[in-house]
Amino acid sequence: MHNYLDFEKPVADLESQIIALKGIGENKDGVDVTEEIQRLEKRSRDALLDLYKKLTPWQKTQVARHADRPHCLDYVERMITDFTPLAGDRFFAEDHAIISGFGRFDGQSIAVIGQEKGSDTQTRLKHNFGMARPEGYRKAVRIMEMAERFGIPVLTLVDTAGAYPGIGAEERGQAEAIARSTEACLNLKVPLISVVIGEGGSGGAIALAAANRVLMLEHAIYSVISPEAGASILWRDATRAQDVAQAMKITAQDLKGFGVIDEIVTEPIGGAHRAASEAIDTTAGRIRAALAELTPRDGETLRRERREKFLAIGRNL
């Protein structure tokens, strides 16, 4: 049973009817409901396709935050073999909001750094809802430097509402840690590919996403501030988040047009949360293509192109 979003009510009603009819069929009452089930399944698919063709920015925000959407660890488990996680920033502590380590992608060594939100209450608390503290970003820098030392490409998976804004994080230099991580991304002499798989929130996201190729899932969002926080600042009213989401141009389609991202990764009909394995496999295909394009380039070229790409954003708008 799916966790339906508010705007998916027409689909929810149809799928409830399908479940009820399948129950009748399983009871073997002599009533053939196969044809009616097929008719309702077609209506459900068509309704879902129609809904997801015209999602508003706020609806995309809801999809990007869906509880069943695949997270960083789901991608690592399905795409990366022989994954060996590495912990700690060698300064203060381990930050469970950021997953990092080395493994193999299609048999090729790769460094993976990603933000993990968690999938239930226990894991969400453990991973701090994907909001990293300074030690998380310092751990990311450590992994990037290690990858460069051994000539290993880096893959980052972005999914955070933003860096953690707590007092302790600020005391330990949150802004400086984000800046250092962004700098490390820009200076890498190995291929760096970033994928926005859910939410890309503010500096907490860009610290891992100043990459040679920035991919973004079709219904993900990427913004300088959350719609709710933007509404609170502009109107002192978080309920106007829908208006801010529309104004900020936070969707993959808008950001591709602005040159902020390089490629949109198509999601299954109804979003990645409805077919997680399919969504991850599609993403893996686009990562594979990006790696094939970037791997032959020398370190200086990779670094120069990456820096020029980000300096050019907004110049021709």
ABEGO torsion letter per residue (X at the ends): XBBBBAAAAAAAAAAAAAAAAAAAAAAGAGBBAAAAAAAAAAAAAAAAAAAAAABBAAAAAAAAABAABBBAAAAAAAABBGBBBBBEAGAABBBAABBBEBBBBGGBBBBBBBBBAEABAAAAAAAGGGBBBAAAAAAAAAAAAAAAAAGBBBBBBBBBAEBBABAAAAAAGAAAAAAAAAAAAAABABBBBBBBABBBBEAAAAAAABBABBBBBAABBBBABBAAAAAAAAAGBAAAAAAAAAAAGABAAAAAAAGABABBBBBBBGEAAABAAAAAAAAAAAAAAAAAAAAABBAAAAAAAAAAAAAABGAAX
